[in-house]
């Protein structure tokens, strides 16, 4: 499971399991990547729920 985070400067992809980890990033500063990771952490439960709703089974 993974999530893409978009920003006007670029984007990042984070693996959600087995633990949250940066997969790739393009155009984002280290600070922006850290902020994105913090947002994913805060919204982890919501993201996982949405994933399961979109990809049932």
N, CA, C and O atoms as a Maestro MAE file, in Angstrom:
{
 s_m_m2io_version
 :::
 2.0.0
}

f_m_ct {
 s_m_title
 :::
 protein
 m_atom[228] {
  # First column is atom index #
  i_m_mmod_type
  r_m_x_coord
  r_m_y_coord
  r_m_z_coord
  i_m_residue_number
  s_m_chain_name
  s_m_pdb_residue_name
  s_m_pdb_atom_name
  i_m_atomic_number
  :::
  1 25 0.854 -1.164 0.000 1 A "UNK " " N  " 7
  2 3 0.000 0.000 0.000 1 A "UNK " " CA " 6
  3 2 0.908 1.237 0.000 1 A "UNK " " C  " 6
  4 15 1.924 1.283 0.693 1 A "UNK " " O  " 8
  5 25 0.516 2.224 -0.787 2 A "UNK " " N  " 7
  6 3 1.301 3.447 -0.852 2 A "UNK " " CA " 6
  7 2 0.382 4.644 -1.070 2 A "UNK " " C  " 6
  8 15 -0.796 4.488 -1.391 2 A "UNK " " O  " 8
  9 25 0.933 5.829 -0.892 3 A "UNK " " N  " 7
  10 3 0.188 7.066 -1.107 3 A "UNK " " CA " 6
  11 2 1.106 8.059 -1.823 3 A "UNK " " C  " 6
  12 15 2.300 8.144 -1.539 3 A "UNK " " O  " 8
  13 25 0.515 8.806 -2.756 4 A "UNK " " N  " 7
  14 3 1.233 9.867 -3.460 4 A "UNK " " CA " 6
  15 2 0.844 11.196 -2.837 4 A "UNK " " C  " 6
  16 15 -0.329 11.439 -2.555 4 A "UNK " " O  " 8
  17 25 1.822 12.046 -2.627 5 A "UNK " " N  " 7
  18 3 1.595 13.382 -2.081 5 A "UNK " " CA " 6
  19 2 2.057 14.377 -3.136 5 A "UNK " " C  " 6
  20 15 3.219 14.371 -3.541 5 A "UNK " " O  " 8
  21 25 1.138 15.233 -3.578 6 A "UNK " " N  " 7
  22 3 1.450 16.215 -4.616 6 A "UNK " " CA " 6
  23 2 1.595 17.601 -4.019 6 A "UNK " " C  " 6
  24 15 0.922 17.952 -3.050 6 A "UNK " " O  " 8
  25 25 2.477 18.377 -4.611 7 A "UNK " " N  " 7
  26 3 2.763 19.741 -4.196 7 A "UNK " " CA " 6
  27 2 3.103 20.508 -5.469 7 A "UNK " " C  " 6
  28 15 3.591 19.900 -6.422 7 A "UNK " " O  " 8
  29 25 2.868 21.816 -5.524 8 A "UNK " " N  " 7
  30 3 3.222 22.562 -6.738 8 A "UNK " " CA " 6
  31 2 4.700 22.415 -7.145 8 A "UNK " " C  " 6
  32 15 5.038 22.543 -8.322 8 A "UNK " " O  " 8
  33 25 5.572 22.146 -6.167 9 A "UNK " " N  " 7
  34 3 7.003 22.005 -6.454 9 A "UNK " " CA " 6
  35 2 7.391 20.601 -6.914 9 A "UNK " " C  " 6
  36 15 8.451 20.419 -7.512 9 A "UNK " " O  " 8
  37 25 6.543 19.608 -6.641 10 A "UNK " " N  " 7
  38 3 6.897 18.238 -6.992 10 A "UNK " " CA " 6
  39 2 5.963 17.249 -6.329 10 A "UNK " " C  " 6
  40 15 4.819 17.575 -6.015 10 A "UNK " " O  " 8
  41 25 6.454 16.041 -6.118 11 A "UNK " " N  " 7
  42 3 5.627 15.021 -5.481 11 A "UNK " " CA " 6
  43 2 6.496 14.005 -4.761 11 A "UNK " " C  " 6
  44 15 7.707 13.927 -4.970 11 A "UNK " " O  " 8
  45 25 5.841 13.227 -3.904 12 A "UNK " " N  " 7
  46 3 6.514 12.153 -3.171 12 A "UNK " " CA " 6
  47 2 5.584 10.952 -3.115 12 A "UNK " " C  " 6
  48 15 4.362 11.089 -3.168 12 A "UNK " " O  " 8
  49 25 6.181 9.783 -3.008 13 A "UNK " " N  " 7
  50 3 5.436 8.537 -2.838 13 A "UNK " " CA " 6
  51 2 5.934 7.900 -1.551 13 A "UNK " " C  " 6
  52 15 7.139 7.763 -1.338 13 A "UNK " " O  " 8
  53 25 4.992 7.512 -0.693 14 A "UNK " " N  " 7
  54 3 5.331 6.883 0.575 14 A "UNK " " CA " 6
  55 2 4.738 5.485 0.624 14 A "UNK " " C  " 6
  56 15 3.563 5.295 0.308 14 A "UNK " " O  " 8
  57 25 5.542 4.505 1.019 15 A "UNK " " N  " 7
  58 3 5.036 3.179 1.327 15 A "UNK " " CA " 6
  59 2 4.356 3.281 2.676 15 A "UNK " " C  " 6
  60 15 4.864 3.936 3.586 15 A "UNK " " O  " 8
  61 25 3.198 2.632 2.808 16 A "UNK " " N  " 7
  62 3 2.433 2.692 4.052 16 A "UNK " " CA " 6
  63 2 2.729 1.499 4.958 16 A "UNK " " C  " 6
  64 15 2.552 1.580 6.174 16 A "UNK " " O  " 8
  65 25 3.176 0.405 4.371 17 A "UNK " " N  " 7
  66 3 3.447 -0.776 5.188 17 A "UNK " " CA " 6
  67 2 4.628 -1.529 4.597 17 A "UNK " " C  " 6
  68 15 4.839 -1.457 3.386 17 A "UNK " " O  " 8
  69 25 5.396 -2.238 5.387 18 A "UNK " " N  " 7
  70 3 5.095 -2.554 6.781 18 A "UNK " " CA " 6
  71 2 5.253 -1.362 7.724 18 A "UNK " " C  " 6
  72 15 4.706 -1.369 8.826 18 A "UNK " " O  " 8
  73 25 6.002 -0.332 7.296 19 A "UNK " " N  " 7
  74 3 6.055 0.908 8.074 19 A "UNK " " CA " 6
  75 2 6.155 2.067 7.096 19 A "UNK " " C  " 6
  76 15 6.576 1.883 5.953 19 A "UNK " " O  " 8
  77 25 5.774 3.253 7.534 20 A "UNK " " N  " 7
  78 3 5.791 4.428 6.674 20 A "UNK " " CA " 6
  79 2 7.227 4.733 6.246 20 A "UNK " " C  " 6
  80 15 8.119 4.882 7.081 20 A "UNK " " O  " 8
  81 25 7.433 4.821 4.926 21 A "UNK " " N  " 7
  82 3 8.775 5.080 4.402 21 A "UNK " " CA " 6
  83 2 8.670 5.798 3.058 21 A "UNK " " C  " 6
  84 15 7.774 5.517 2.262 21 A "UNK " " O  " 8
  85 25 9.577 6.709 2.821 22 A "UNK " " N  " 7
  86 3 9.635 7.416 1.544 22 A "UNK " " CA " 6
  87 2 10.092 6.450 0.463 22 A "UNK " " C  " 6
  88 15 11.129 5.801 0.598 22 A "UNK " " O  " 8
  89 25 9.316 6.356 -0.611 23 A "UNK " " N  " 7
  90 3 9.682 5.506 -1.746 23 A "UNK " " CA " 6
  91 2 10.436 6.332 -2.782 23 A "UNK " " C  " 6
  92 15 11.534 5.962 -3.196 23 A "UNK " " O  " 8
  93 25 9.842 7.457 -3.202 24 A "UNK " " N  " 7
  94 3 10.471 8.346 -4.183 24 A "UNK " " CA " 6
  95 2 10.027 9.770 -3.928 24 A "UNK " " C  " 6
  96 15 9.010 10.013 -3.278 24 A "UNK " " O  " 8
  97 25 10.794 10.702 -4.445 25 A "UNK " " N  " 7
  98 3 10.383 12.105 -4.424 25 A "UNK " " CA " 6
  99 2 11.031 12.829 -5.592 25 A "UNK " " C  " 6
  100 15 12.138 12.500 -6.018 25 A "UNK " " O  " 8
  101 25 10.320 13.812 -6.093 26 A "UNK " " N  " 7
  102 3 10.815 14.620 -7.203 26 A "UNK " " CA " 6
  103 2 10.478 16.074 -6.929 26 A "UNK " " C  " 6
  104 15 9.314 16.416 -6.722 26 A "UNK " " O  " 8
  105 25 11.494 16.935 -6.925 27 A "UNK " " N  " 7
  106 3 11.283 18.369 -6.839 27 A "UNK " " CA " 6
  107 2 11.013 18.929 -5.455 27 A "UNK " " C  " 6
  108 15 10.871 20.144 -5.312 27 A "UNK " " O  " 8
  109 25 10.939 18.093 -4.435 28 A "UNK " " N  " 7
  110 3 10.640 18.571 -3.092 28 A "UNK " " CA " 6
  111 2 11.908 18.706 -2.258 28 A "UNK " " C  " 6
  112 15 12.838 17.909 -2.378 28 A "UNK " " O  " 8
  113 25 11.925 19.723 -1.420 29 A "UNK " " N  " 7
  114 3 13.043 19.908 -0.500 29 A "UNK " " CA " 6
  115 2 12.915 18.909 0.648 29 A "UNK " " C  " 6
  116 15 11.866 18.292 0.836 29 A "UNK " " O  " 8
  117 25 13.980 18.762 1.397 30 A "UNK " " N  " 7
  118 3 13.945 17.880 2.566 30 A "UNK " " CA " 6
  119 2 12.854 18.325 3.533 30 A "UNK " " C  " 6
  120 15 12.141 17.494 4.094 30 A "UNK " " O  " 8
  121 25 12.725 19.629 3.725 31 A "UNK " " N  " 7
  122 3 11.695 20.162 4.624 31 A "UNK " " CA " 6
  123 2 10.304 19.783 4.122 31 A "UNK " " C  " 6
  124 15 9.453 19.388 4.919 31 A "UNK " " O  " 8
  125 25 10.059 19.896 2.823 32 A "UNK " " N  " 7
  126 3 8.751 19.556 2.268 32 A "UNK " " CA " 6
  127 2 8.456 18.059 2.400 32 A "UNK " " C  " 6
  128 15 7.315 17.668 2.648 32 A "UNK " " O  " 8
  129 25 9.475 17.237 2.237 33 A "UNK " " N  " 7
  130 3 9.294 15.789 2.387 33 A "UNK " " CA " 6
  131 2 8.941 15.455 3.835 33 A "UNK " " C  " 6
  132 15 8.055 14.637 4.083 33 A "UNK " " O  " 8
  133 25 9.618 16.073 4.779 34 A "UNK " " N  " 7
  134 3 9.323 15.847 6.201 34 A "UNK " " CA " 6
  135 2 7.896 16.291 6.521 34 A "UNK " " C  " 6
  136 15 7.176 15.594 7.236 34 A "UNK " " O  " 8
  137 25 7.483 17.444 5.996 35 A "UNK " " N  " 7
  138 3 6.122 17.927 6.226 35 A "UNK " " CA " 6
  139 2 5.094 16.972 5.614 35 A "UNK " " C  " 6
  140 15 4.059 16.696 6.221 35 A "UNK " " O  " 8
  141 25 5.383 16.473 4.420 36 A "UNK " " N  " 7
  142 3 4.478 15.520 3.774 36 A "UNK " " CA " 6
  143 2 4.371 14.245 4.596 36 A "UNK " " C  " 6
  144 15 3.278 13.712 4.783 36 A "UNK " " O  " 8
  145 25 5.500 13.759 5.086 37 A "UNK " " N  " 7
  146 3 5.495 12.541 5.897 37 A "UNK " " CA " 6
  147 2 4.694 12.754 7.175 37 A "UNK " " C  " 6
  148 15 3.978 11.855 7.614 37 A "UNK " " O  " 8
  149 25 4.806 13.921 7.766 38 A "UNK " " N  " 7
  150 3 4.032 14.220 8.973 38 A "UNK " " CA " 6
  151 2 2.535 14.235 8.668 38 A "UNK " " C  " 6
  152 15 1.734 13.755 9.470 38 A "UNK " " O  " 8
  153 25 2.152 14.785 7.511 39 A "UNK " " N  " 7
  154 3 0.740 14.795 7.120 39 A "UNK " " CA " 6
  155 2 0.220 13.380 6.900 39 A "UNK " " C  " 6
  156 15 -0.891 13.049 7.314 39 A "UNK " " O  " 8
  157 25 1.015 12.560 6.255 40 A "UNK " " N  " 7
  158 3 0.612 11.170 6.042 40 A "UNK " " CA " 6
  159 2 0.447 10.470 7.388 40 A "UNK " " C  " 6
  160 15 -0.507 9.716 7.579 40 A "UNK " " O  " 8
  161 25 1.352 10.708 8.307 41 A "UNK " " N  " 7
  162 3 1.267 10.097 9.633 41 A "UNK " " CA " 6
  163 2 -0.016 10.519 10.348 41 A "UNK " " C  " 6
  164 15 -0.712 9.686 10.928 41 A "UNK " " O  " 8
  165 25 -0.320 11.799 10.306 42 A "UNK " " N  " 7
  166 3 -1.522 12.312 10.979 42 A "UNK " " CA " 6
  167 2 -2.787 11.713 10.369 42 A "UNK " " C  " 6
  168 15 -3.756 11.448 11.080 42 A "UNK " " O  " 8
  169 25 -2.778 11.501 9.061 43 A "UNK " " N  " 7
  170 3 -3.976 11.027 8.358 43 A "UNK " " CA " 6
  171 2 -3.908 9.548 7.973 43 A "UNK " " C  " 6
  172 15 -4.675 9.094 7.124 43 A "UNK " " O  " 8
  173 25 -3.009 8.805 8.584 44 A "UNK " " N  " 7
  174 3 -2.779 7.401 8.233 44 A "UNK " " CA " 6
  175 2 -4.064 6.575 8.256 44 A "UNK " " C  " 6
  176 15 -4.357 5.856 7.301 44 A "UNK " " O  " 8
  177 25 -4.814 6.673 9.321 45 A "UNK " " N  " 7
  178 3 -6.029 5.867 9.446 45 A "UNK " " CA " 6
  179 2 -7.021 6.191 8.328 45 A "UNK " " C  " 6
  180 15 -7.617 5.288 7.741 45 A "UNK " " O  " 8
  181 25 -7.193 7.464 8.042 46 A "UNK " " N  " 7
  182 3 -8.095 7.906 6.974 46 A "UNK " " CA " 6
  183 2 -7.622 7.409 5.600 46 A "UNK " " C  " 6
  184 15 -8.434 6.983 4.779 46 A "UNK " " O  " 8
  185 25 -6.323 7.464 5.360 47 A "UNK " " N  " 7
  186 3 -5.750 7.010 4.087 47 A "UNK " " CA " 6
  187 2 -5.955 5.513 3.917 47 A "UNK " " C  " 6
  188 15 -6.361 5.057 2.848 47 A "UNK " " O  " 8
  189 25 -5.677 4.748 4.965 48 A "UNK " " N  " 7
  190 3 -5.843 3.297 4.904 48 A "UNK " " CA " 6
  191 2 -7.307 2.944 4.656 48 A "UNK " " C  " 6
  192 15 -7.606 2.056 3.858 48 A "UNK " " O  " 8
  193 25 -8.214 3.633 5.332 49 A "UNK " " N  " 7
  194 3 -9.636 3.387 5.127 49 A "UNK " " CA " 6
  195 2 -10.032 3.678 3.675 49 A "UNK " " C  " 6
  196 15 -10.726 2.874 3.052 49 A "UNK " " O  " 8
  197 25 -9.600 4.808 3.141 50 A "UNK " " N  " 7
  198 3 -9.920 5.169 1.759 50 A "UNK " " CA " 6
  199 2 -9.338 4.142 0.775 50 A "UNK " " C  " 6
  200 15 -9.979 3.801 -0.220 50 A "UNK " " O  " 8
  201 25 -8.139 3.658 1.054 51 A "UNK " " N  " 7
  202 3 -7.520 2.636 0.201 51 A "UNK " " CA " 6
  203 2 -8.405 1.390 0.158 51 A "UNK " " C  " 6
  204 15 -8.694 0.860 -0.915 51 A "UNK " " O  " 8
  205 25 -8.829 0.933 1.328 52 A "UNK " " N  " 7
  206 3 -9.651 -0.269 1.396 52 A "UNK " " CA " 6
  207 2 -11.028 -0.072 0.751 52 A "UNK " " C  " 6
  208 15 -11.600 -1.019 0.212 52 A "UNK " " O  " 8
  209 25 -11.547 1.127 0.802 53 A "UNK " " N  " 7
  210 3 -12.819 1.414 0.136 53 A "UNK " " CA " 6
  211 2 -12.633 1.393 -1.388 53 A "UNK " " C  " 6
  212 15 -13.512 0.928 -2.114 53 A "UNK " " O  " 8
  213 25 -11.511 1.886 -1.861 54 A "UNK " " N  " 7
  214 3 -11.232 1.949 -3.297 54 A "UNK " " CA " 6
  215 2 -10.814 0.593 -3.858 54 A "UNK " " C  " 6
  216 15 -11.144 0.248 -4.993 54 A "UNK " " O  " 8
  217 25 -10.085 -0.166 -3.050 55 A "UNK " " N  " 7
  218 3 -9.593 -1.489 -3.455 55 A "UNK " " CA " 6
  219 2 -10.122 -2.560 -2.501 55 A "UNK " " C  " 6
  220 15 -9.355 -3.103 -1.705 55 A "UNK " " O  " 8
  221 25 -11.417 -2.872 -2.567 56 A "UNK " " N  " 7
  222 3 -11.971 -3.861 -1.623 56 A "UNK " " CA " 6
  223 2 -11.395 -5.270 -1.881 56 A "UNK " " C  " 6
  224 15 -10.998 -5.618 -2.993 56 A "UNK " " O  " 8
  225 25 -11.375 -6.041 -0.812 57 A "UNK " " N  " 7
  226 3 -10.946 -7.431 -0.941 57 A "UNK " " CA " 6
  227 2 -9.522 -7.581 -0.682 57 A "UNK " " C  " 6
  228 15 -8.996 -8.691 -0.749 57 A "UNK " " O  " 8
  :::
 }
 m_bond[227] {
  # First column is bond index #
  i_m_from
  i_m_to
  i_m_order
  :::
  1 1 2 1
  2 2 3 1
  3 3 4 2
  4 3 5 1
  5 5 6 1
  6 6 7 1
  7 7 8 2
  8 7 9 1
  9 9 10 1
  10 10 11 1
  11 11 12 2
  12 11 13 1
  13 13 14 1
  14 14 15 1
  15 15 16 2
  16 15 17 1
  17 17 18 1
  18 18 19 1
  19 19 20 2
  20 19 21 1
  21 21 22 1
  22 22 23 1
  23 23 24 2
  24 23 25 1
  25 25 26 1
  26 26 27 1
  27 27 28 2
  28 27 29 1
  29 29 30 1
  30 30 31 1
  31 31 32 2
  32 31 33 1
  33 33 34 1
  34 34 35 1
  35 35 36 2
  36 35 37 1
  37 37 38 1
  38 38 39 1
  39 39 40 2
  40 39 41 1
  41 41 42 1
  42 42 43 1
  43 43 44 2
  44 43 45 1
  45 45 46 1
  46 46 47 1
  47 47 48 2
  48 47 49 1
  49 49 50 1
  50 50 51 1
  51 51 52 2
  52 51 53 1
  53 53 54 1
  54 54 55 1
  55 55 56 2
  56 55 57 1
  57 57 58 1
  58 58 59 1
  59 59 60 2
  60 59 61 1
  61 61 62 1
  62 62 63 1
  63 63 64 2
  64 63 65 1
  65 65 66 1
  66 66 67 1
  67 67 68 2
  68 67 69 1
  69 69 70 1
  70 70 71 1
  71 71 72 2
  72 71 73 1
  73 73 74 1
  74 74 75 1
  75 75 76 2
  76 75 77 1
  77 77 78 1
  78 78 79 1
  79 79 80 2
  80 79 81 1
  81 81 82 1
  82 82 83 1
  83 83 84 2
  84 83 85 1
  85 85 86 1
  86 86 87 1
  87 87 88 2
  88 87 89 1
  89 89 90 1
  90 90 91 1
  91 91 92 2
  92 91 93 1
  93 93 94 1
  94 94 95 1
  95 95 96 2
  96 95 97 1
  97 97 98 1
  98 98 99 1
  99 99 100 2
  100 99 101 1
  101 101 102 1
  102 102 103 1
  103 103 104 2
  104 103 105 1
  105 105 106 1
  106 106 107 1
  107 107 108 2
  108 107 109 1
  109 109 110 1
  110 110 111 1
  111 111 112 2
  112 111 113 1
  113 113 114 1
  114 114 115 1
  115 115 116 2
  116 115 117 1
  117 117 118 1
  118 118 119 1
  119 119 120 2
  120 119 121 1
  121 121 122 1
  122 122 123 1
  123 123 124 2
  124 123 125 1
  125 125 126 1
  126 126 127 1
  127 127 128 2
  128 127 129 1
  129 129 130 1
  130 130 131 1
  131 131 132 2
  132 131 133 1
  133 133 134 1
  134 134 135 1
  135 135 136 2
  136 135 137 1
  137 137 138 1
  138 138 139 1
  139 139 140 2
  140 139 141 1
  141 141 142 1
  142 142 143 1
  143 143 144 2
  144 143 145 1
  145 145 146 1
  146 146 147 1
  147 147 148 2
  148 147 149 1
  149 149 150 1
  150 150 151 1
  151 151 152 2
  152 151 153 1
  153 153 154 1
  154 154 155 1
  155 155 156 2
  156 155 157 1
  157 157 158 1
  158 158 159 1
  159 159 160 2
  160 159 161 1
  161 161 162 1
  162 162 163 1
  163 163 164 2
  164 163 165 1
  165 165 166 1
  166 166 167 1
  167 167 168 2
  168 167 169 1
  169 169 170 1
  170 170 171 1
  171 171 172 2
  172 171 173 1
  173 173 174 1
  174 174 175 1
  175 175 176 2
  176 175 177 1
  177 177 178 1
  178 178 179 1
  179 179 180 2
  180 179 181 1
  181 181 182 1
  182 182 183 1
  183 183 184 2
  184 183 185 1
  185 185 186 1
  186 186 187 1
  187 187 188 2
  188 187 189 1
  189 189 190 1
  190 190 191 1
  191 191 192 2
  192 191 193 1
  193 193 194 1
  194 194 195 1
  195 195 196 2
  196 195 197 1
  197 197 198 1
  198 198 199 1
  199 199 200 2
  200 199 201 1
  201 201 202 1
  202 202 203 1
  203 203 204 2
  204 203 205 1
  205 205 206 1
  206 206 207 1
  207 207 208 2
  208 207 209 1
  209 209 210 1
  210 210 211 1
  211 211 212 2
  212 211 213 1
  213 213 214 1
  214 214 215 1
  215 215 216 2
  216 215 217 1
  217 217 218 1
  218 218 219 1
  219 219 220 2
  220 219 221 1
  221 221 222 1
  222 222 223 1
  223 223 224 2
  224 223 225 1
  225 225 226 1
  226 226 227 1
  227 227 228 2
  :::
 }
}
